[in-house]
Amino acid sequence: MNTQELFERLDVLFETFKVEHAAKSKAAHGRARKALGEMQEGDVLEVRADDPETLQDMPALCNRIGVQLLDITEDAGEYRFLIKK
C-alpha cells in the first residue's frame, strides 16, 4: 500500500471510527478500548482528548492490548492519537 492509498483509507476510517473530545483520560481510554474491540485488524482509530494524562494512558493502553500507536499530535490543548488495530 502506498502513502496515497493509506491516506485515502484513513479518511474513510476516520469517518467511521472516532472518539471525540473526551473530557477525562479514563473516558477516552474506555471509549477507545470499546471502539477498538469493534474494529477489524488493520483499521485505524482516531482518538481526540483534552486531558494531558492521555499522553501516558493511550500509549500504555496500546501496549497492553497489542495495538500500534501510529501518531500523537497536540494542537491548542487537544491531543490526537492514531491507533492501528
N, C-alpha and C positions, 0 to 999 in steps of 0.2 A: 504494500500500500504506500503510495507516495504522499508527500505532505499535503497537497491539494485535496486528495481523496480523504485524508484524515480529517482536515478541517471541515469538509462537507459533511462527513459522518458526525463530527462533533456538533455541528449546527443542528442537525436533526435530533440528536440525542439530548441536547440541552433543552429543546422544546418539550421533550417528554419527561425528563427527569431533572427536577430542580428542588432544592431545599432553600427557600427564600428567607433571608433576613431573620434567622433565629436569634432571639434576644439573649439567650443564655447558651453557654457551651454545652451543657447537658442536653438541651433541646436540639441543638444542631447535631450533636453526637448521635442521639437516639433516632432522629429523623433520617440521618444519613445511613445508619445501620439498617433501618427498615427499608429505605429505598434501594440500597444495595442488595438486600435479600430478594427483591422483586425483579432485579435486573438480570440480563444474560451475560455470560462471560464475554469480555471484550467491550462491553458498554462503558460509557464514561458518565460519571455523575458530577455535576457542578453543585458545590455547597457554598452558600454565602452566609456569613455570620458577622456580628459586630462585637463579639466578646473576645478579647485578646487571649483568653485561656484556650480558645480553639487552636491556637498556634502550637500548643503542646498536645491537646486532646486528639485532634484529627490525625496527626502522624502516628500517635500511639494506637488509635483505632485501626488504622490501615495495617500496621504491623501485626496487631493482634488477630485480625480476621483474614489476613493474607491477600489484601488488595494493594494496588500500586498507586501511590500518591504521585501524580504527574506534575503538578504545579501548585504553588501558593503565591498569590499576589495580594497586595494591600492597596486600597485607594480610599482616602478620606475616612479612615477608621473602619472600613468594611473589608473583610478578608474573604478571598475567593479561593476555593480548593477544587482542583480537578482530580477525581479519583477514578481509576480504571479497575473494573471488576475482573 
